[in-house]
Structures are given as structure tokens and as C-alpha cells.
């Protein structure tokens, strides 16, 4: 894992700051999202709109 992280930071990512975004979804909605990809896409679009 350490070598992969070193490779990513040295070779893959550009020399610009990188910001990581994490979307944590509570367990009950996760079960619905497993079955309904349209719900996943809707949540993704809302998430991207909020951070943009």
C-alpha cells in the first residue's frame, strides 16, 4: 500500500493540490441504492452539484 501511494503521489497525480471528497450514506438508504441504480445516479448528481 505504501509503494502504491508513493507511485501515485510521485508519478500519477500532477503537482497540484488534490482534494478528496467522500460521500457517506447512512445504512438504510444504502440498501435501496443497491437495487436502484437510478437512485444512485440521482444521489451522485446532487452530490456533484453541491460540491461544484
Secondary structure, 3 states (H helix, E strand, C coil): CHHHHHHHHHHHCCCCCCCCCCCCCCHHHHHHHHHCHHHHHHHHHHHHHHHC
